[in-house]
Amino acid sequence: MKRDWLPLLLIPALMIGALPLIGSPASWVTLTVAGLAMGLMIFIMASGLTLTFGLMDVLNFGHGAFIAVGAFVAASVMLALAPWMTADSIWLNLAAIGPAVLAAMVVSGVLGLAFERVIVRPVYGQHLKQILVTTGGLIVAEQLLKVIWGPDQITLSRPTALRGAFLFGDVAIEKYRVLAVAVGLVVFAALALTLNRTRIGLLIRAGVENGEMVEALGYRIRRLFVGVFVVGSALAGLGGAMWGLYQETVTAAIGAQVAVLVFIVIIIGGLGSVGGCFVGALLVGLTANYIGFLAPKVALGSNILLMALVLLWRPQGLYPVAKR
């Protein structure tokens, strides 16, 4: 099948088109790296949700709960390891961040397993009920976060090694954003290799296209569903931990706030498409940063406008899954 490269060209087109508007090459490079970092963090959080919808046909409006839990768990671990976070050694900094991220992914994954069994499983195939019960789950999760961690926001300081910026003449690129880009690309590469080069990836893609046929061939598609849901929840926890450090604050509403961007990304990319999610996330991140610099008052609605323009061009998203 011929690959459609046209949506991919939107990313360089957007980057090149923004350069004359911004004027300063140094500002353009800074904004571009910031946009890529933001986009890739959103991709990490959105990739699990788009796979969940593509494979399980579940509209999970409670996905923000996993993001918020990941952010709070990571924040708690990093605050407990504050001496390592503030040390001048990059190895001690990594020794603090590593367990924090791992704990965020594990707790979010376990929460995802419980969420699927208790809330999602009874409403498979019923989209309206899915929206209602998963939104209710998100609201309950936010209130429980306030009970456990308190109503006040948690302030996070980045580790010493990730503070400041790399300077290249007039160009300043924040160190943390470089790390975010690297982690996002690794996650995308891992997902792409898993989906396209492994047996389980073949089953996932086949399940997205025709789950009943996969079940008829003797595979336990339900277990595959649950595994994808847990992995998607863990990725949301990873993204939540990274987003908390990105903003340097964590609140109970962080999941609901980011979930808006997550849903915009998966709608732009095409429901169920990881590749489309990747392209959509980069477009959203770049647009938010460019418009935020050029016209701050318009920035709030810029991504909704982007979504509307994409849907006018391709109503099913950039890379829709065949059965959608």
PyMOL commands that set and color helices and strands:
alter all, ss='L'
color gray80, all
select helices_A, chain A and resi 6-22+25-56+63-80+82-85+90-123+127-149+160-162+175-197+199-216+221-247+254-269+274-294+296-313
alter helices_A, ss='H'
color red, helices_A
select strands_A, chain A and resi 154-155+165-168+171-174+249-250
alter strands_A, ss='S'
color yellow, strands_A
deselect
rebuild
show_as cartoon
